[in-house]
Structure formats: structure tokens, C-alpha cells
Amino acid sequence: MLRHIVQRLLNLIPLLFGVTLISFIIIQLSPGDFLSEMRLNPVVSSETVEAMRRNFGLDQPLHIQYLKWLRAIFLRGDLGYSFAYHVPVTWLIGSRLLNTLILNLAALVIAWLVAIPIGIHAATRQYSFSDNTLSMTAYLGISTPTFFSGLLLLLFAFKTRLLPIGGMTSLDYEFFPWYGKVLDVARHLVIPATVLAFTASAGLMRQMRGNLLEVLRQDYVRTARAKGLAERPVIYKHAVRNAINPLITIFGFEIGGLLSGSAILENVVGWPGLGRLILEALVQKDLYVVMGSLLIGSITLVLGNLVADILLAFADPRIRYD
């Protein structure tokens, strides 16, 4: 297992090199750059634009720009400089990273705590009224875009005044005691976390239901029942343990999406997270913010899959790594 982990981590280096190279090329293929809009502004002189172009290093050949950025990462861990915010990209991403992790981790925990029991309930009561109701609700969650669900909940919050509308904190947040700050963030977290959890739990519930139904038809489950085992141990000790294995792989992908899986929703509800920053950087062509975000997202995706492989090995003793 240790050798497998080390090998996967070493494979991360060429993979990240390829991801950053392809991303850099795709970004450069789009027309214009960060200064394109500024060139159309009659107030800004062409000399000023050219000076900024030299200062940002945009006057150099593309391969030189990429190699300089790559060298700065390996030598100093420097992700570059934001053209729009005029701050280091490392600091800018770090200032938004915690906000996105809070949102996505909350949604992830809620989704798994809700989806697994509901999926088990639906599978053990196949074609019942509760199963049909839960299945229709799951289809609704899968088919409804997150931005639409977010807008509906924002409308609900506006009409009822029960929850804050948009943002992460209140205007007087700094005057709250520490427990007041926690509660304030939690109140603002309800809408975006509920939307993300609803969408994620819908897919997980359908996956859990389908896996468990397939396992319950296996011969070893019939044998366990024939030996006189109670239904509860048959389901939870024998069937669920095997049915949940495919969901562990999904869990790895969800870990990889922790930093970018809520980009659209963050814009809808005004959550100051990394996903919102990435979309703004793409629109503005803030090159190194986009590159740094893609690099970090790629790292979390690979590490998430590695975590899923390790969890699978512990969950299923039949799995071995040579």
C-alpha cells in the first residue's frame, strides 16, 4: 500500500505538468488578454497600456511566460501575480480557499448523511409509496440546476425573512463575539449548502439504491437469510458493506471537486469563494489566477482519487495493490 501511494504521488508530477501546459495553451487561444478592454478606453493612453504589458510580462513569447511561471512554482512556490487584484495569486487563492472549503464540506457531509440512509430505505422497500416518492424527489434534484434552486431559496428567504440573502457574513459581523460569528456564518451557509447537498444527495441516493438492490439479489445474501439471520444484520452487515464500495469512488471525485464544484452557485448567492474567483478571473483573463486555480484543483482531484483507492482497500479486503 505504501509503495502504491508513493508511486501515485510521483505520477502526480508529469500529470500536473501536462494539465498546466494544456490549460495555458487553451487560455492563450482565446482572443485578447487582460489589457484588451483597457486598450479600448480612450482615457488610458497607449503608452500606459504598453508599460503595463511589459510590467506583467505579456510582451514576452508564450513559452517564456509559461516557463517563468513554472520555474517560480518549483523554486519559490509562487503562483504568479494577479493582474486584476494586484496581489500575489497564492495570497488571493488562500483568502478564498477557506470559504469554499466551508461551503463544500458542509454540503458534502449533509449529502452523505442524508443520501445513504435514504438509499437503503428505498432499496429495502422497492416499489413502495416511499420508494417512489424518494425516487421522484431524487430525479428532481438531479435535473434541477443549482443556480435555479439557489434563486428559489433566495426568493424564499426574501419573502419570509428567515434567512439572510446572499454573502457569507452580516454587515456588523466584526462586532459579534466568537460564537456570534460562528452562528452568523452558519445562517448564511444554510441556503448554498442546502442547494449543493440536495443535488449531490439525489445522485448518491439513486446510486446507493441501485447498488443495494443488486447486492440483495446475490447468492450469499440468500444464503444468509436461509441460515436464519435476522433481516437487519443481513442488510447492514452483509449487503450495505458491499453496496457502498462504488460510492467510495464517487467520494474521491467529490473531494476533488471541493474547490471548484460550487462556482456557479457562489456567484448566484454572493458567496466569496474560490469558484466565484475563478469565474471572475476567466472573464477578465487574469491569467495566473486561472492557472493557479486549475493547478490546485488538479492536485485535489488526484489526491481525492488516491484517498478513494485507500478507503476501498480498507472497506473491501478483496482489493489488493501490487
C-alpha positions as CSV (number, residue, x, y, z in Angstrom):
1,M,0.0,0.0,0.0
2,L,2.8,2.4,0.9
3,R,4.6,1.7,-2.4
4,H,1.3,2.3,-4.3
5,I,0.8,5.7,-2.6
6,V,4.3,6.8,-3.3
7,Q,4.0,5.7,-6.9
8,R,0.7,7.7,-7.3
9,L,2.3,10.8,-5.8
10,L,5.3,10.6,-8.1
11,N,2.9,10.2,-11.1
12,L,1.4,13.5,-10.0
13,I,4.4,15.5,-11.2
14,P,4.1,14.7,-15.0
15,L,0.3,14.9,-14.8
16,L,0.3,18.4,-13.3
17,F,2.9,19.5,-15.9
18,G,0.6,18.3,-18.7
19,V,-2.5,19.9,-17.1
20,T,-0.8,23.3,-16.7
21,L,0.6,23.2,-20.2
22,I,-2.7,22.3,-21.9
23,S,-4.5,24.9,-19.7
24,F,-2.0,27.6,-20.6
25,I,-2.4,26.9,-24.3
26,I,-6.2,26.9,-24.2
27,I,-6.3,30.2,-22.3
28,Q,-4.0,31.8,-24.8
29,L,-6.0,30.6,-27.7
30,S,-8.9,32.8,-26.7
31,P,-8.8,36.2,-28.3
32,G,-7.3,39.2,-26.4
33,D,-5.7,39.4,-23.0
34,F,-6.2,41.2,-19.7
35,L,-5.4,44.6,-21.3
36,S,-7.7,44.3,-24.3
37,E,-10.6,46.1,-22.6
38,M,-8.2,48.8,-21.4
39,R,-6.9,49.5,-24.9
40,L,-10.5,50.5,-25.9
41,N,-10.7,53.1,-23.1
42,P,-9.8,56.5,-24.6
43,V,-8.8,57.8,-21.2
44,V,-5.9,55.3,-20.9
45,S,-3.0,56.2,-23.2
46,S,-1.3,53.5,-25.4
47,E,2.0,54.2,-23.6
48,T,0.4,53.3,-20.3
49,V,-1.0,50.1,-21.7
50,E,2.3,49.1,-23.1
51,A,4.0,49.9,-19.8
52,M,1.6,47.6,-18.0
53,R,2.0,45.0,-20.7
54,R,5.8,44.9,-20.1
55,N,5.3,45.0,-16.3
56,F,3.0,42.0,-16.4
57,G,5.4,40.1,-18.8
58,L,2.8,39.9,-21.5
59,D,5.2,41.2,-24.1
60,Q,7.3,38.1,-23.9
61,P,6.8,34.9,-26.1
62,L,4.2,32.5,-24.7
63,H,6.7,29.7,-24.0
64,I,8.8,32.1,-22.0
65,Q,5.8,33.2,-19.9
66,Y,4.9,29.6,-19.2
67,L,8.5,28.6,-18.3
68,K,9.0,31.6,-16.0
69,W,5.7,30.8,-14.2
70,L,6.7,27.1,-13.9
71,R,10.1,28.0,-12.6
72,A,8.6,30.3,-9.9
73,I,6.4,27.4,-8.7
74,F,9.2,24.9,-8.3
75,L,11.8,27.4,-6.8
76,R,9.6,29.5,-4.6
77,G,6.1,28.1,-4.6
78,D,5.0,31.3,-6.3
79,L,1.8,31.0,-8.4
80,G,2.3,34.4,-10.0
81,Y,0.7,37.8,-9.7
82,S,-2.9,38.8,-10.2
83,F,-3.4,41.5,-12.9
84,A,-6.8,42.5,-11.6
85,Y,-6.2,42.5,-7.8
86,H,-2.6,43.5,-7.9
87,V,-1.7,40.9,-5.2
88,P,0.2,37.5,-5.3
89,V,-2.0,34.7,-6.6
90,T,-1.0,32.5,-3.6
91,W,-2.4,35.0,-1.2
92,L,-5.5,35.7,-3.3
93,I,-6.4,32.0,-3.6
94,G,-5.6,31.4,0.1
95,S,-8.0,34.2,1.1
96,R,-10.9,32.5,-0.7
97,L,-9.9,28.9,-0.1
98,L,-11.3,28.5,3.4
99,N,-14.7,30.0,2.4
100,T,-15.1,27.4,-0.4
101,L,-14.0,24.6,1.8
102,I,-16.5,25.6,4.5
103,L,-19.3,25.6,1.9
104,N,-18.4,22.4,0.1
105,L,-17.5,20.4,3.2
106,A,-20.8,21.3,4.8
107,A,-22.7,20.3,1.7
108,L,-20.7,17.0,1.4
109,V,-21.4,16.0,5.0
110,I,-25.1,16.8,4.7
111,A,-25.4,14.9,1.4
112,W,-23.8,11.7,2.6
113,L,-25.6,11.7,5.9
114,V,-28.9,12.1,4.1
115,A,-28.4,10.0,0.9
116,I,-27.0,6.8,2.4
117,P,-29.9,6.1,4.8
118,I,-32.5,7.2,2.3
119,G,-31.0,5.0,-0.4
120,I,-31.0,2.0,2.0
121,H,-34.6,2.7,2.9
122,A,-35.7,3.0,-0.7
123,A,-33.9,-0.3,-1.7
124,T,-35.4,-2.3,1.1
125,R,-38.9,-1.1,0.3
126,Q,-38.7,-1.3,-3.5
127,Y,-41.7,0.0,-5.4
128,S,-43.4,1.1,-2.2
129,F,-45.0,4.6,-1.9
130,S,-42.0,5.9,0.0
131,D,-39.6,4.4,-2.6
132,N,-41.5,6.1,-5.5
133,T,-41.7,9.4,-3.6
134,L,-38.0,9.4,-2.8
135,S,-37.1,8.4,-6.4
136,M,-39.1,11.2,-7.9
137,T,-37.5,13.7,-5.4
138,A,-34.1,12.4,-6.4
139,Y,-34.9,12.8,-10.1
140,L,-36.0,16.4,-9.4
141,G,-32.7,17.0,-7.5
142,I,-30.6,15.6,-10.4
143,S,-32.5,17.6,-13.1
144,T,-32.7,21.0,-11.3
145,P,-29.7,23.3,-12.0
146,T,-28.0,24.6,-8.8
147,F,-28.5,28.2,-9.8
148,F,-32.2,27.7,-10.2
149,S,-32.5,26.1,-6.8
150,G,-30.4,28.8,-5.3
151,L,-32.6,31.5,-6.8
152,L,-35.7,29.8,-5.4
153,L,-34.3,29.6,-1.9
154,L,-33.2,33.2,-2.1
155,L,-36.7,34.2,-3.0
156,F,-38.0,32.1,-0.1
157,A,-35.5,33.9,2.2
158,F,-36.6,37.3,0.9
159,K,-40.3,36.5,1.4
160,T,-40.0,35.0,4.8
161,R,-37.0,37.0,6.3
162,L,-36.0,33.8,8.0
163,L,-32.5,33.6,6.4
164,P,-30.0,36.2,5.2
165,I,-29.9,36.9,1.5
166,G,-26.5,36.4,-0.1
167,G,-23.0,36.8,1.2
168,M,-21.2,35.0,3.9
169,T,-21.4,37.4,6.8
170,S,-23.6,40.3,8.1
171,L,-22.6,43.9,7.9
172,D,-22.0,44.0,11.7
173,Y,-20.1,40.7,11.7
174,E,-16.9,42.2,13.2
175,F,-18.8,43.4,16.4
176,F,-20.1,39.9,17.2
177,P,-18.5,37.6,19.9
178,W,-16.8,34.5,18.5
179,Y,-19.9,32.3,19.0
180,G,-22.0,35.0,17.3
181,K,-19.6,35.0,14.3
182,V,-20.0,31.2,14.0
183,L,-23.8,31.4,14.1
184,D,-23.8,34.3,11.6
185,V,-21.7,32.3,9.1
186,A,-23.9,29.2,9.7
187,R,-27.1,31.2,8.9
188,H,-25.6,32.4,5.7
189,L,-24.4,28.9,4.9
190,V,-27.9,27.4,5.0
191,I,-29.0,28.3,1.5
192,P,-25.9,27.4,-0.5
193,A,-25.1,24.3,1.5
194,T,-28.7,23.1,1.2
195,V,-28.7,23.6,-2.6
196,L,-25.4,21.7,-3.1
197,A,-26.4,18.9,-0.7
198,F,-29.8,18.5,-2.4
199,T,-28.2,18.0,-5.8
200,A,-25.4,15.7,-4.5
201,S,-27.6,13.6,-2.3
202,A,-30.0,12.9,-5.2
203,G,-27.4,11.2,-7.2
204,L,-25.9,9.4,-4.2
205,M,-29.3,8.1,-3.2
206,R,-30.0,6.7,-6.6
207,Q,-26.6,5.1,-6.7
208,M,-27.0,3.6,-3.2
209,R,-30.4,2.3,-4.0
210,G,-29.3,0.6,-7.3
211,N,-26.2,-0.9,-5.8
212,L,-28.0,-2.3,-2.8
213,L,-30.8,-3.8,-4.9
214,E,-28.2,-5.6,-7.0
215,V,-26.3,-6.9,-3.9
216,L,-29.6,-8.1,-2.3
217,R,-30.1,-10.4,-5.2
218,Q,-26.7,-12.1,-4.8
219,D,-26.5,-15.8,-3.6
220,Y,-24.6,-15.1,-0.4
221,V,-27.4,-12.8,0.8
222,R,-30.0,-15.5,0.1
223,T,-27.7,-18.0,1.9
224,A,-27.5,-15.6,4.9
225,R,-31.3,-15.4,5.0
226,A,-31.7,-19.1,4.6
227,K,-29.5,-19.7,7.7
228,G,-32.0,-17.8,9.7
229,L,-30.2,-14.4,10.1
230,A,-32.4,-11.5,11.0
231,E,-33.1,-9.1,8.2
232,R,-31.3,-6.2,9.8
233,P,-27.9,-7.9,10.1
234,V,-28.3,-9.3,6.5
235,I,-28.8,-5.8,5.2
236,Y,-26.4,-3.7,7.2
237,K,-23.6,-6.3,7.9
238,H,-23.5,-8.1,4.6
239,A,-25.3,-6.2,1.9
240,V,-24.6,-2.5,2.6
241,R,-20.9,-3.1,3.1
242,N,-20.5,-4.3,-0.4
243,A,-23.0,-2.0,-2.0
244,I,-21.2,1.1,-0.7
245,N,-17.9,0.3,-2.4
246,P,-18.8,2.1,-5.7
247,L,-19.8,5.2,-3.7
248,I,-16.3,5.4,-2.2
249,T,-15.0,6.1,-5.7
250,I,-17.6,8.8,-6.1
251,F,-16.4,10.2,-2.8
252,G,-13.0,10.6,-4.2
253,F,-14.3,12.6,-7.1
254,E,-16.3,14.8,-4.7
255,I,-13.1,15.5,-2.7
256,G,-11.5,16.6,-6.0
257,G,-14.4,19.0,-6.6
258,L,-14.3,20.6,-3.2
259,L,-12.5,23.7,-4.6
260,S,-14.5,24.2,-7.8
261,G,-17.8,22.3,-7.5
262,S,-19.8,25.4,-6.4
263,A,-18.5,28.0,-8.8
264,I,-21.9,28.9,-10.4
265,L,-23.8,28.8,-7.1
266,E,-21.2,31.1,-5.4
267,N,-22.0,33.7,-8.0
268,V,-25.7,33.4,-7.5
269,V,-25.7,33.7,-3.7
270,G,-22.7,36.0,-3.5
271,W,-20.6,33.6,-1.5
272,P,-16.9,34.9,-1.6
273,G,-15.3,31.6,-2.5
274,L,-12.7,30.2,-4.9
275,G,-15.3,29.2,-7.5
276,R,-16.5,32.8,-7.8
277,L,-12.9,34.0,-8.1
278,I,-12.2,31.5,-10.9
279,L,-15.2,32.7,-13.0
280,E,-14.2,36.3,-12.5
281,A,-10.6,35.6,-13.5
282,L,-11.8,33.7,-16.6
283,V,-13.9,36.7,-17.7
284,Q,-11.1,39.1,-17.0
285,K,-8.4,36.8,-18.5
286,D,-6.5,37.1,-15.2
287,L,-4.0,34.5,-16.5
288,Y,-2.1,33.4,-13.4
289,V,-5.2,33.3,-11.1
290,V,-6.8,30.9,-13.6
291,M,-3.6,28.8,-13.9
292,G,-3.1,28.7,-10.1
293,S,-6.7,27.7,-9.5
294,L,-6.5,24.9,-12.1
295,L,-3.3,23.6,-10.6
296,I,-4.7,23.4,-7.1
297,G,-7.9,21.9,-8.5
298,S,-5.9,19.2,-10.3
299,I,-4.0,18.4,-7.2
300,T,-7.1,17.9,-5.1
301,L,-8.7,15.7,-7.8
302,V,-5.7,13.4,-7.9
303,L,-5.4,13.3,-4.1
304,G,-9.2,12.7,-3.9
305,N,-8.9,9.6,-6.1
306,L,-5.9,8.4,-4.1
307,V,-8.0,8.7,-0.9
308,A,-10.8,6.8,-2.6
309,D,-8.4,4.0,-3.5
310,I,-7.1,3.8,0.1
311,L,-10.6,3.7,1.5
312,L,-11.6,1.0,-0.9
313,A,-8.7,-1.2,0.2
314,F,-9.8,-0.8,3.8
315,A,-13.5,-1.3,3.1
316,D,-13.1,-4.3,0.9
317,P,-10.4,-6.9,1.9
318,R,-10.6,-8.5,-1.6
319,I,-8.8,-5.5,-3.1
320,R,-5.0,-5.7,-3.1
321,Y,-2.4,-3.4,-4.6
322,D,0.8,-5.0,-6.0
